[in-house]
Amino acid sequence: MKLRLAAAADAAPIHAIYAPIVRDTFISFEVDPPTVEEMARRIGKTLAKFPWLVLEDGEGLAGYAYASEHRDRLAYQWSVDVSCYVHERARRRGIASRLYPALFRILERQGFTNAFAGIALPNEASVSMHASAGFVAIGTYVDVGFKCGRWHDVMWMQRTLAEPAATPEPPAALPSIPSGILNDILIG
């Protein structure tokens, strides 16, 4: 398996993982799957500041994980939202347990303090996976999204990435992290 940063060329295989989740489940609250071109745009926008990782196995892209802005007000800048999606053929093979630790190490290196994950319920597999990655439940939005013919709650989980500094520096953008450090994280 090979873990690496995503690139625009990964838009089609990422779309192949994500589109069925949008189209056939309530796991994502998007209603219409984004196009391959939109996925390429999202990858580029994300990589300007945050990591977007992909994991390849012998059959192609097995999964991906990325971080995004938690909220747009400046005082939130040390927190991120994270997401992880695994190809249907690769589930229950430890893909997320390879992606998330590397994502967290990069986010820590960038200077982020907290990671948050929102999980549409019911989804015991995702709740368990996030708990095993060090997340704790912090609250639930009740009946917050309507999809697949019913209302769904969203559980929010939090993982501390680093102890909050008394006077923190703004987090570094991903491109400012030396490639050698990124490679060490992705390999190790």
C-alpha positions in Angstrom: 0.0 0.0 0.0 1.2 3.5 -0.8 0.2 6.5 1.2 0.6 9.9 -0.4 -0.8 13.4 -0.9 -3.7 13.6 -3.3 -3.3 15.3 -6.7 -5.8 16.6 -9.3 -5.3 13.3 -11.2 -6.9 11.5 -8.3 -10.3 13.3 -8.8 -11.8 10.4 -10.9 -10.9 7.6 -8.4 -11.9 9.8 -5.4 -15.2 10.5 -7.3 -15.7 6.7 -7.7 -15.4 6.3 -3.9 -17.5 9.3 -2.9 -20.3 9.4 -5.6 -22.1 6.2 -4.4 -21.9 7.4 -0.8 -23.6 10.7 -1.8 -26.1 9.0 -4.1 -27.0 5.9 -2.1 -26.5 6.7 1.6 -27.2 9.4 4.2 -23.5 9.3 5.3 -22.8 12.5 3.3 -25.3 15.3 3.5 -24.6 16.3 -0.1 -27.6 15.3 -2.2 -26.0 15.3 -5.7 -22.6 13.8 -6.2 -20.0 16.4 -7.3 -18.5 16.0 -10.7 -15.0 14.8 -11.3 -14.1 18.4 -12.2 -15.5 19.6 -8.9 -13.5 16.9 -7.0 -10.4 18.2 -8.7 -11.2 21.7 -7.7 -11.8 20.6 -4.1 -8.5 18.8 -4.0 -6.6 21.8 -5.2 -8.4 24.2 -2.8 -7.8 21.8 0.2 -4.1 21.3 -0.6 -3.5 25.1 -0.6 -3.8 24.9 3.2 -4.7 21.4 4.5 -3.6 17.8 3.8 -5.6 15.5 1.6 -4.2 12.0 1.7 -4.9 8.9 -0.5 -4.0 5.3 0.1 -3.4 3.1 -2.9 -3.5 -0.7 -2.9 -3.0 -3.2 -5.7 -6.5 -2.4 -7.1 -6.2 1.4 -7.1 -7.4 4.0 -4.6 -8.6 2.3 -1.5 -9.5 5.4 0.5 -8.8 9.0 1.3 -8.8 11.4 4.2 -8.5 15.2 4.4 -8.8 18.1 6.7 -10.8 21.3 6.2 -11.5 24.6 8.0 -13.6 24.0 11.1 -15.2 27.5 11.0 -14.4 30.7 9.2 -13.9 33.0 12.2 -10.3 33.6 13.0 -10.3 32.4 16.6 -11.2 28.9 15.3 -8.0 28.7 13.1 -6.3 26.0 15.3 -9.2 23.5 14.7 -10.0 21.4 11.7 -12.7 19.2 10.5 -11.6 15.8 9.1 -13.2 13.2 6.9 -12.2 9.7 5.8 -13.8 7.6 3.1 -12.9 4.1 2.1 -13.8 2.3 -1.2 -16.5 -0.2 -0.7 -14.2 -3.1 -1.8 -11.6 -2.1 0.8 -13.7 -1.7 3.9 -12.7 -3.4 7.2 -9.1 -3.7 6.0 -7.6 -1.0 8.2 -7.5 1.7 5.5 -8.7 4.4 7.8 -6.2 3.3 10.5 -3.5 4.0 8.0 -4.9 7.3 6.7 -5.9 9.1 9.9 -2.7 8.7 11.9 -0.7 10.2 9.0 -3.2 13.0 8.6 -3.0 13.8 12.3 0.8 13.9 12.3 0.8 16.4 9.4 -1.9 18.5 11.1 0.1 18.5 14.4 3.2 19.6 12.4 1.2 22.4 10.9 0.2 23.7 14.4 -3.4 22.6 14.6 -4.8 21.7 18.1 -8.1 20.0 17.6 -9.7 17.8 14.9 -13.5 17.4 14.7 -15.6 14.8 12.8 -19.3 15.0 12.2 -21.0 11.6 11.7 -24.5 11.2 10.4 -26.4 8.7 12.5 -26.9 5.8 12.7 -23.4 4.8 11.7 -21.9 2.5 14.3 -18.9 1.6 12.0 -17.9 5.3 11.7 -18.4 6.0 15.3 -16.3 3.0 16.3 -13.6 3.8 13.8 -13.3 7.4 15.1 -13.3 6.2 18.7 -10.4 3.9 17.9 -8.6 6.8 16.3 -8.8 8.7 19.6 -12.0 10.8 19.1 -14.5 11.3 21.9 -18.1 12.2 21.5 -18.8 15.8 22.4 -22.4 16.3 21.3 -25.2 15.6 18.8 -27.2 17.8 16.5 -30.7 16.3 16.6 -32.7 16.0 13.4 -30.3 18.3 11.6 -30.4 16.7 8.1 -33.1 15.2 6.0 -31.9 12.6 3.5 -33.0 9.2 2.2 -36.6 9.9 3.4 -35.9 10.6 7.0 -34.3 13.0 9.5 -30.8 12.2 10.8 -28.8 13.3 13.8 -25.1 14.2 13.5 -22.8 13.2 16.3 -19.7 15.4 16.7 -16.5 13.9 17.9 -13.3 15.6 18.9 -9.6 14.5 18.9 -6.9 16.6 20.6 -3.9 16.9 18.3 -1.7 19.0 20.6 -1.9 20.8 23.9 -3.1 24.4 23.3 -0.3 26.9 23.5 -0.7 29.9 25.7 0.1 32.2 22.8 -0.2 30.1 19.6 1.3 30.9 16.2 -1.1 30.7 13.3 -1.0 27.2 11.8 1.2 26.8 8.8 -0.2 26.1 5.4 0.5 22.7 4.0 2.9 23.9 1.2 5.2 25.5 3.8 5.9 22.1 5.4 9.2 20.7 3.9 8.7 17.8 1.5 11.2 15.7 3.5 9.1 16.0 6.6 5.9 15.1 4.7 7.6 12.1 3.1 8.9 10.9 6.5 5.3 11.1 7.9 3.8 9.3 4.9 6.4 6.6 4.9 6.7 6.1 8.6 
